[in-house]
Amino acid sequence: MILCLKILFFLFVLAILKLVIIAIVFAEDIKTVQDRDPAAKSFLEVLLLYQGLHALINHRIAHFFYKRRLFFLARFISQLSRHITGIETHPGARIGKRFFIDHGMGVVIGETTIIGDDVLLYQGVTLGGTGLVKGKRHPTIGNNVVIGGGAKVLGDIVVGDNSYIGANAVVIKDVPPNSTVVGVPGRITKQDGKKIDVSLDHVHIIDPIMQNIEELEKRIEKLENSGQS
Ligand SMILES: CC(C)(COP(=O)(O)OP(=O)(O)OC[C@H]1O[C@@H](n2cnc3c(N)ncnc32)[C@H](O)[C@@H]1OP(=O)(O)O)[C@@H](O)C(=O)NCCC(=O)NCCS
């Protein structure tokens, strides 16, 4: 009985020690969650209950082994993490500082993805490939980018710094810095703080079919209005 209690006490001390080490080593990542999620109430809550943070910590460990070519161990950690957190990050993905996945469930990050600093992803985001080609086949995300819930960013494309990808957008072409992209396929609606009129702008369009549809819509609206008056 006493031995059992001793073992339990030992395990408890070990768990506390582990938490303290995680809190120290990943202090910056924990602070990022506190800064970026208004719902986060305390350091302890973030440390113990935020799946996005747990997935990131597991990813940093898996990536450490991946870089040392211990691929099986790296993948094992990442798959275990996927089952616990619902977030699948391939251990090969390179993730910058102060990264935060809010809510997290259903996020998938591919092997050759590169993510800059201060990036925020919401649930259901896919940073994926478009085919079976080997080599770089996943996106490169710049610094200070926000990717909305359910958005898919596909292929070896670049999303420029300070850009917003709207919820449920599907982005398959490069996005210039300081842009807001929405829709399927993604189109730029704002750049450098200015609204882009997609029907007139020929530079920022990343989907010519959508441009044609919007031009037709405007012409129909004009015809209807002139018919009424
Ligand atoms: C795109 C986004 C960043 C808004 O950017 P914004 O610069 O404030 O844009 P606005 O709200 O002024 O909208 C600009 C245009 O895009 C449209 N739009 C905005 N978000 C959109 C989206 N996700 N999909 C399609 N169209 C969208 C607006 O209706 C508006 O259209 P209009 O010009 O024809 O009126 C934001 O809407 C978004 O999707 N954020 C992600 C948030 C998220 O995923 N939260 C999850 C929390 S759990």
PDBQT file of the ligand as one rigid body, heavy atoms in Angstrom, charges set to zero:
ROOT
HETATM    1  C1  LIG A 301     -11.976  37.787 -44.991  1.00  0.00    +0.000 C 
HETATM    2  C2  LIG A 301     -12.057  38.369 -43.609  1.00  0.00    +0.000 C 
HETATM    3  C3  LIG A 301     -10.660  38.353 -42.966  1.00  0.00    +0.000 C 
HETATM    4  C4  LIG A 301     -12.655  39.767 -43.577  1.00  0.00    +0.000 C 
HETATM    5  O1  LIG A 301     -11.841  40.703 -44.087  1.00  0.00    +0.000 OA
HETATM    6  P1  LIG A 301     -12.319  42.234 -44.153  1.00  0.00    +0.000 P 
HETATM    7  O2  LIG A 301     -11.217  42.978 -44.748  1.00  0.00    +0.000 OA
HETATM    8  O3  LIG A 301     -12.831  42.679 -42.834  1.00  0.00    +0.000 OA
HETATM    9  O4  LIG A 301     -13.463  42.105 -45.204  1.00  0.00    +0.000 OA
HETATM   10  P2  LIG A 301     -14.947  42.651 -45.185  1.00  0.00    +0.000 P 
HETATM   11  O5  LIG A 301     -15.697  42.116 -43.995  1.00  0.00    +0.000 OA
HETATM   12  O6  LIG A 301     -14.887  44.139 -45.360  1.00  0.00    +0.000 OA
HETATM   13  O7  LIG A 301     -15.517  41.962 -46.494  1.00  0.00    +0.000 OA
HETATM   14  C5  LIG A 301     -15.018  42.256 -47.784  1.00  0.00    +0.000 C 
HETATM   15  C6  LIG A 301     -15.847  41.497 -48.769  1.00  0.00    +0.000 C 
HETATM   16  O8  LIG A 301     -15.543  40.095 -48.697  1.00  0.00    +0.000 OA
HETATM   17  C7  LIG A 301     -16.715  39.348 -48.350  1.00  0.00    +0.000 C 
HETATM   18  N1  LIG A 301     -16.273  38.301 -47.426  1.00  0.00    +0.000 N 
HETATM   19  C8  LIG A 301     -15.742  38.454 -46.190  1.00  0.00    +0.000 A 
HETATM   20  N2  LIG A 301     -15.378  37.260 -45.686  1.00  0.00    +0.000 NA
HETATM   21  C9  LIG A 301     -15.712  36.347 -46.618  1.00  0.00    +0.000 A 
HETATM   22  C10 LIG A 301     -15.571  34.934 -46.692  1.00  0.00    +0.000 A 
HETATM   23  N3  LIG A 301     -15.013  34.253 -45.687  1.00  0.00    +0.000 N 
HETATM   24  N4  LIG A 301     -15.986  34.310 -47.818  1.00  0.00    +0.000 NA
HETATM   25  C11 LIG A 301     -16.537  34.993 -48.850  1.00  0.00    +0.000 A 
HETATM   26  N5  LIG A 301     -16.690  36.332 -48.847  1.00  0.00    +0.000 NA
HETATM   27  C12 LIG A 301     -16.278  36.995 -47.742  1.00  0.00    +0.000 A 
HETATM   28  C13 LIG A 301     -17.660  40.363 -47.700  1.00  0.00    +0.000 C 
HETATM   29  O9  LIG A 301     -18.991  39.957 -47.836  1.00  0.00    +0.000 OA
HETATM   30  C14 LIG A 301     -17.342  41.599 -48.499  1.00  0.00    +0.000 C 
HETATM   31  O10 LIG A 301     -17.976  41.511 -49.751  1.00  0.00    +0.000 OA
HETATM   32  P3  LIG A 301     -18.515  42.866 -50.510  1.00  0.00    +0.000 P 
HETATM   33  O11 LIG A 301     -17.308  43.725 -50.726  1.00  0.00    +0.000 OA
HETATM   34  O12 LIG A 301     -19.100  42.322 -51.787  1.00  0.00    +0.000 OA
HETATM   35  O13 LIG A 301     -19.494  43.465 -49.573  1.00  0.00    +0.000 OA
HETATM   36  C15 LIG A 301     -13.057  37.631 -42.704  1.00  0.00    +0.000 C 
HETATM   37  O14 LIG A 301     -14.365  37.805 -43.211  1.00  0.00    +0.000 OA
HETATM   38  C16 LIG A 301     -12.807  36.165 -42.497  1.00  0.00    +0.000 C 
HETATM   39  O15 LIG A 301     -13.248  35.313 -43.246  1.00  0.00    +0.000 OA
HETATM   40  N6  LIG A 301     -12.050  35.880 -41.377  1.00  0.00    +0.000 N 
HETATM   41  C17 LIG A 301     -11.812  34.574 -40.915  1.00  0.00    +0.000 C 
HETATM   42  C18 LIG A 301     -12.416  34.455 -39.539  1.00  0.00    +0.000 C 
HETATM   43  C19 LIG A 301     -12.541  33.023 -39.065  1.00  0.00    +0.000 C 
HETATM   44  O16 LIG A 301     -12.284  32.061 -39.749  1.00  0.00    +0.000 OA
HETATM   45  N7  LIG A 301     -12.926  32.899 -37.819  1.00  0.00    +0.000 N 
HETATM   46  C20 LIG A 301     -13.091  31.639 -37.206  1.00  0.00    +0.000 C 
HETATM   47  C21 LIG A 301     -13.397  31.895 -35.770  1.00  0.00    +0.000 C 
HETATM   48  S1  LIG A 301     -13.862  30.390 -34.997  1.00  0.00    +0.000 SA
ENDROOT
TORSDOF 0
